Amino acid sequence: MNKEEFKNQMAKLQIAYNKIFTREEMEIWYKEFKNTDIKEFEKAIEKTIKELSFIPKIADVRSRITINPNDYYINDPYAYLYKNLEWCETVKEW
């Protein structure tokens, strides 16, 4: 997703929760979601707005994304080399 698409989705959060994000907050949110598909991010934002009464945290939105961006490691034929599939730390077994 590009920054313009991200800003449009974040505007929904700002309007729904009557909170203006600072530049630093927007940068942190963008770093977390920049590799997320825009359609998945949009669905997660809409679902978050419907379900939460208070301003969401990054984890709240991430938990509503149906496609995990780290899933491709699970189907990797070399997945057994990864110590931790979430962070993809490799293990050297010599």
C-alpha positions in Angstrom: 0.0 0.0 0.0 1.3 3.5 -0.7 1.2 6.4 1.6 -1.8 8.1 0.0 -4.0 4.9 0.4 -2.8 4.7 4.0 -3.7 8.3 4.7 -7.2 7.7 3.3 -7.8 4.8 5.6 -6.3 6.5 8.7 -8.6 9.5 8.0 -11.5 7.1 8.6 -10.0 6.3 12.1 -9.4 9.9 12.8 -13.0 10.9 12.0 -14.6 7.9 13.7 -12.8 8.4 17.0 -12.4 12.2 16.8 -8.6 11.9 17.2 -5.9 13.6 15.1 -2.8 11.5 14.9 0.6 13.2 15.2 3.2 12.8 12.5 5.1 10.4 14.7 2.0 8.3 15.3 1.3 8.1 11.6 4.8 7.1 10.8 4.7 4.2 13.4 1.3 3.0 12.0 2.6 3.2 8.4 5.8 1.2 9.3 3.6 -1.5 10.8 1.1 -1.7 7.9 3.1 -0.7 4.8 3.4 -4.3 3.5 -0.2 -5.1 4.1 -2.6 -5.3 1.1 -4.8 -2.2 0.9 -8.0 -4.2 0.6 -7.1 -6.2 3.8 -6.2 -3.0 5.6 -9.4 -1.3 4.6 -11.5 -4.3 5.8 -9.6 -4.3 9.1 -10.1 -0.6 9.6 -13.9 -0.9 8.9 -14.2 -3.9 11.2 -12.3 -2.1 13.9 -14.5 0.9 13.7 -17.6 -1.3 14.0 -16.4 -3.3 16.9 -14.4 -0.8 19.1 -15.8 2.1 21.1 -12.4 3.6 21.9 -9.4 4.5 19.8 -7.7 1.3 18.6 -4.1 0.3 19.1 -2.0 -1.1 16.2 -2.5 -4.6 17.7 -6.3 -4.1 17.5 -6.2 -3.4 13.8 -3.6 -6.1 13.1 -5.7 -8.7 14.8 -8.5 -8.0 12.3 -6.4 -8.5 9.2 -7.4 -11.9 7.8 -4.3 -12.5 5.7 -1.2 -12.7 7.8 1.8 -11.2 5.9 4.1 -13.7 7.5 2.1 -16.7 6.2 4.4 -17.3 3.2 7.1 -18.5 5.6 4.8 -21.3 6.8 4.6 -22.8 3.3 8.3 -22.3 2.6 10.0 -25.6 1.9 12.9 -24.5 4.2 10.6 -23.5 7.1 12.3 -26.0 9.3 15.4 -23.8 9.2 13.5 -21.0 10.9 13.7 -20.9 14.7 10.8 -18.5 15.1 8.4 -18.3 12.1 7.1 -14.9 13.1 10.5 -13.2 13.2 12.2 -15.6 10.8 15.4 -16.1 12.8 17.4 -18.7 11.0 19.0 -21.6 12.9 22.4 -22.8 11.7 22.5 -26.6 12.3 26.0 -27.6 11.2 
